[in-house]
Amino acid sequence: MEKVELVVNVEEEDKAAIEPAPRSAALESWQPKTGLGKRVKSREVSDIDEVLDSGEPILESEIVDCLLDNLGAELMMIGQAKGKFGGGQRRVFKQTQKKTAEGNKPSFSTCIVVGNRNGYVGIGFGKSRETVPSREKALRNAKLAIIKIRRGCGSWQCGCREPHSIPFMVTGKCGSVVLTLMPAPKGTGLVVQEECQKILQMAGIRDVWSKTVGQTRTTTNLVRACQAALSKLVGTKLHSRFVEGLGVVEGKV
């Protein structure tokens, strides 16, 4: 099995801490504790769709490692380094501090998106007093939050019936941020904010238009709004007569 690859733009000294252990070694030493994990380990369950369609919660990240091939991960730029007059370079850590009598107690928040670029994506957040544990928490939470994406060609300008875009318009909201994703014809690309582009690329969506309202500089809320919009793709009921006309595909192609 292949190992999970993390693509991140950080300093050289942090890259060694980001690289995870090989998946094969981790799965050989895995001792499942849940019923679903034991069935996956014994090969009784070999398809991720069977798990997601049943509604059974995924409580062990190794389940996703076993059932999904070519799983990649990418850190989101949700923080900002300290700079003069409030300016600074974007970074993958969002640092906050708690004022106490003993002094300042910093904590680091991280967001990671995982997916196979073919219909499956998950977003996870992690927070810890140190950077490496926050990455590990975010990666684990992203795998536990994996969902299946519905793709298609809902643009009236295209009508190719290929799963390159989304089948219909969806809206997600978090805080004051409202993100609307709209189907786009082939060759349009991802016309959306950079961090949301990473999410859509991991989901396997290649063409989309978008509209945002609210305080979009708050990247965390923007990411959560994108996550809510993608969740509606599968949660929305679609009449069977539209499935063929829009070229709707759920999950992998």
Summary of the structure (lengths in Angstrom):
residues: 253
radius of gyration: 19.3
end to end distance: 20.6
largest distance: 65.3
contacts: 809
relative contact order: 0.13
helix: 34%
strand: 26%
